[in-house]
């Protein structure tokens, strides 16, 4: 009976304490294997360097295929870990996002393109962008809230508030990256279909002064005409657009050039107030995180395969 007591006590301890015990056992198991660990670290560093060189060359030479494969990776890799680790909450949100985004992509790639489709596409991805931004900021604040010990004043366990912060930060960053990448693809398709934009050369249509090159609709309409009535925005190249369209094109769709003449857009001038400039920094952060989300799990898997083939544990 005494021999069964430790096992009974192990069942009664908390999940966190159980994790600490498992962690200590892992340290004991690997004690004395410093030379093997050093070899594994060298393999990891070498693999990261080689992978980085190959990815940079791929992106430089075949940018469209690189972006497409990266997007597929970001969409599929989290799904694998979600199913494997039973993260049903993430799976449900991933499913809803995928269904709505698939419909939006379907509408954006139809020919002929409906006059209302560009606005619908940018509204959806702008909503995704704003929600991801809010979730990311709240997640970061929750993490700082816990690190400075403010959770004690509200009688919240540190692990609970930290878990909430990490989850919200992950959701914000992940869906922010996904939304911007899908928005970029839809922007290319819609603008190419309308005809005033060609990523690889000259547009197929000539742009007149009263047409918005992003949505293809008149910029100014008469009282008895059907069209979009809103503020306009003129770029430094003197081309005029609906303000919502050009903001969706540049901020959401990740395009920093004029949709018609490809002249570079000054994003700082487009922001009405200093608070909006944080969106540019947030967008740059999301672009950098694409590499970690999409390729880091693949690289780590390759490293594990190399270690396994060499008999390193």
C-alpha positions in Angstrom: 0.0 0.0 0.0 2.9 2.4 0.8 4.3 1.8 -2.7 1.0 3.2 -4.2 1.0 6.4 -2.1 3.4 8.5 -4.3 1.2 7.7 -7.4 -1.9 8.8 -5.5 -0.2 12.0 -4.4 0.9 12.6 -8.0 -2.7 12.5 -9.2 -3.7 15.1 -6.6 -1.1 17.7 -7.5 -1.9 20.6 -9.8 -1.2 20.7 -13.5 1.6 23.3 -12.9 3.3 21.2 -10.3 3.1 18.1 -12.5 4.8 20.1 -15.3 7.6 21.1 -12.9 8.1 17.5 -11.9 8.3 16.4 -15.6 10.7 19.2 -16.3 13.0 18.1 -13.5 12.9 14.6 -14.8 13.9 15.8 -18.2 16.9 17.6 -16.8 18.0 14.5 -14.9 17.6 12.4 -18.1 19.8 14.7 -20.2 22.4 15.4 -17.5 25.9 14.5 -18.7 25.0 14.9 -22.4 26.6 18.4 -22.8 28.7 17.4 -25.9 25.6 16.0 -27.7 23.6 19.1 -26.8 26.3 21.4 -28.2 26.2 19.4 -31.5 22.4 19.8 -31.7 22.7 23.5 -31.1 25.3 23.8 -34.0 22.9 21.8 -36.3 20.1 24.2 -35.3 22.1 27.3 -36.1 23.5 25.9 -39.4 20.0 24.9 -40.5 18.5 28.3 -39.6 21.3 30.1 -41.5 20.9 27.9 -44.6 17.1 28.1 -44.5 17.3 31.9 -44.2 19.6 32.2 -47.3 17.4 29.9 -49.3 14.2 31.7 -48.3 15.7 35.2 -49.1 16.8 34.0 -52.5 13.4 32.4 -53.2 11.6 35.6 -52.2 13.9 37.8 -54.3 13.6 35.7 -57.5 10.1 34.3 -57.3 8.2 36.6 -55.0 4.7 35.5 -56.0 5.3 31.8 -55.4 7.0 32.5 -52.2 4.1 34.6 -50.9 1.6 32.0 -52.0 3.4 29.1 -50.4 3.9 31.2 -47.2 0.2 31.9 -47.0 -0.7 28.3 -47.4 1.8 27.4 -44.7 0.3 29.9 -42.3 -3.2 28.6 -43.0 -2.4 24.9 -42.7 0.4 24.6 -40.1 -1.7 26.0 -37.1 -4.5 23.7 -38.1 -2.3 20.6 -37.7 -1.2 21.7 -34.2 -4.8 22.7 -33.3 -6.1 19.2 -34.1 -3.1 17.5 -32.5 -3.3 19.5 -29.2 -7.2 19.7 -29.1 -7.3 23.5 -29.2 -11.0 23.5 -30.2 -11.5 27.2 -29.4 -8.9 28.2 -31.9 -10.2 25.6 -34.4 -13.7 27.1 -34.3 -12.4 30.7 -34.8 -10.2 29.4 -37.6 -13.1 27.8 -39.3 -15.3 30.9 -39.1 -12.5 33.1 -40.5 -11.8 30.6 -43.3 -15.4 30.3 -44.4 -16.0 34.1 -44.5 -12.6 34.8 -46.1 -13.2 32.0 -48.7 -16.4 33.7 -49.7 -14.7 37.1 -49.9 -11.9 35.6 -52.1 -14.6 34.0 -54.3 -16.3 37.4 -54.9 -13.0 39.1 -55.5 -11.9 36.7 -58.2 -15.1 36.7 -60.2 -15.3 38.1 -63.7 -16.9 40.4 -64.4 -16.3 42.1 -61.1 -19.3 43.6 -59.3 -18.9 47.3 -58.6 -19.7 46.7 -54.9 -17.1 43.9 -54.5 -13.9 46.0 -53.8 -15.6 47.9 -51.0 -17.0 44.7 -49.5 -13.5 43.1 -49.7 -11.7 46.0 -48.0 -14.4 46.3 -45.4 -14.0 42.7 -44.3 -10.2 42.8 -44.2 -10.2 46.2 -42.5 -12.5 44.8 -39.8 -10.2 41.8 -39.4 -7.2 44.1 -39.2 -8.8 46.3 -36.6 -10.0 43.4 -34.5 -6.5 41.8 -34.7 -4.9 45.1 -33.7 -7.2 45.4 -30.7 -6.7 41.8 -29.6 -2.9 42.2 -29.9 -2.8 45.4 -27.9 -5.1 43.9 -25.2 -3.0 40.8 -25.1 0.2 42.8 -24.7 -1.4 44.9 -21.9 -2.5 41.7 -20.1 1.0 40.3 -20.2 2.4 43.6 -18.8 -0.4 43.7 -16.3 0.8 40.3 -15.0 4.5 41.0 -15.1 4.1 44.1 -13.0 2.0 42.2 -10.5 -1.2 44.1 -10.9 -3.2 40.9 -11.1 -2.7 40.5 -7.3 -4.9 43.6 -6.6 -7.8 41.9 -8.5 -7.2 38.4 -7.0 -6.4 36.9 -10.4 -3.9 34.1 -10.6 -0.7 35.0 -12.5 -0.9 32.0 -14.7 -4.5 32.8 -15.6 -3.9 36.4 -16.6 -0.7 35.5 -18.4 -2.5 32.7 -20.4 -5.3 35.2 -21.4 -2.6 37.7 -22.5 -0.6 35.2 -24.5 -3.7 33.8 -26.3 -5.1 37.2 -27.2 -1.7 38.3 -28.5 -1.3 35.2 -30.6 -4.9 35.6 -32.0 -4.2 39.2 -32.8 -0.9 38.6 -34.6 -2.0 35.4 -36.4 -5.2 36.8 -37.9 -3.5 40.1 -38.6 -0.9 38.4 -40.7 -3.5 36.2 -42.4 -5.9 39.1 -43.1 -3.2 41.3 -44.7 -1.9 38.5 -46.9 -5.4 37.6 -48.2 -6.2 41.3 -48.7 -3.1 41.7 -50.8 -4.1 38.7 -53.1 -7.6 40.1 -53.5 -6.3 43.6 -54.2 -4.1 42.2 -57.1 -7.0 40.2 -58.6 -9.6 43.0 -58.4 -7.3 45.8 -59.7 -6.1 43.6 -62.5 -9.7 42.7 -63.4 -10.8 46.3 -63.4 -7.9 47.0 -65.8 -6.2 50.1 -64.4 -3.5 48.1 -62.6 -1.0 45.6 -63.9 1.6 44.3 -61.4 4.1 43.3 -64.2 3.7 46.1 -66.7 1.3 48.6 -68.3 -2.4 48.6 -67.4 -4.9 47.4 -70.0 -7.1 50.5 -69.7 -6.3 54.2 -69.7 -7.4 56.0 -66.5 -9.6 59.2 -66.8 -9.6 61.9 -64.2 -13.1 61.1 -62.9 -12.5 57.3 -62.2 -11.1 55.7 -59.1 -8.5 53.1 -60.2 -9.1 50.9 -57.2 -12.9 50.3 -57.5 -13.4 51.4 -61.1 -16.3 53.7 -60.2 -16.8 57.5 -60.8 -15.1 59.7 -58.1 -17.8 62.4 -58.4 -21.4 61.5 -59.3 -24.4 63.6 -60.1 -27.5 63.6 -57.9 -29.5 61.4 -60.2 -26.6 58.9 -60.8 -25.9 55.7 -59.0 -22.4 55.7 -57.4 -20.3 56.0 -54.3 -20.4 59.4 -52.5 -17.5 60.0 -50.2 -14.3 62.0 -49.6 -11.5 61.8 -52.1 -7.7 61.6 -51.7 -5.1 62.8 -54.1 -1.6 61.2 -54.2 1.6 63.1 -54.9 1.4 61.7 -58.5 -1.9 63.8 -58.8 -4.1 60.7 -59.3 -7.3 61.0 -57.3 -9.2 58.1 -55.5 -12.0 57.5 -53.1 -10.4 57.9 -49.7 -11.7 54.6 -48.4 -10.4 52.8 -51.5 -6.9 54.1 -51.4 -6.6 53.5 -47.7 -7.8 49.9 -48.2 -5.3 49.6 -51.0 -2.3 50.9 -49.1 -2.9 50.0 -45.5 -5.0 46.8 -45.7 -3.7 45.5 -49.1 -0.1 46.2 -48.3 0.4 48.3 -51.5 2.5 51.3 -51.1 2.4 52.5 -54.7 -0.2 54.3 -56.8 -2.6 51.7 -58.3 -2.2 53.2 -61.8 1.3 54.7 -62.2 3.2 52.7 -59.5 4.7 55.9 -57.9 5.6 55.3 -54.3 3.0 56.5 -51.7 4.1 58.5 -48.7 2.3 56.7 -45.9 3.1 59.3 -43.3 1.1 61.9 -45.3 -1.9 59.6 -45.6 -2.2 59.3 -41.8 -4.5 62.0 -40.4 -3.2 61.9 -36.9 -0.3 60.4 -34.9 -2.4 57.5 -33.6 -2.9 56.2 -37.1 0.8 55.9 -37.6 0.9 53.0 -35.2 -1.0 51.0 -37.8 2.0 51.3 -40.1 4.4 50.0 -37.4 1.9 47.2 -36.6 1.7 46.2 -40.2 5.5 46.1 -40.4 5.5 43.8 -37.3 3.0 41.5 -39.0 5.1 41.2 -42.1 8.1 40.3 -40.0 6.1 37.6 -38.1 5.1 35.9 -41.3 8.4 34.2 -41.4 8.1 32.9 -37.8 4.5 31.6 -38.2 5.0 30.0 -41.6 8.5 28.7 -41.8 9.8 28.3 -38.2 7.8 25.0 -37.6 9.1 23.6 -40.9 12.7 24.5 -40.0 12.4 23.0 -36.5 10.9 19.8 -38.1 13.9 19.6 -40.4 16.2 20.0 -37.4 14.5 17.2 -35.6 14.8 15.0 -38.7 18.5 15.6 -38.9 19.0 14.9 -35.2 17.0 11.7 -35.5 19.0 10.5 -38.5 22.2 11.1 -36.6 21.0 9.4 -33.5 20.8 12.5 -31.4 18.0 12.7 -28.8 
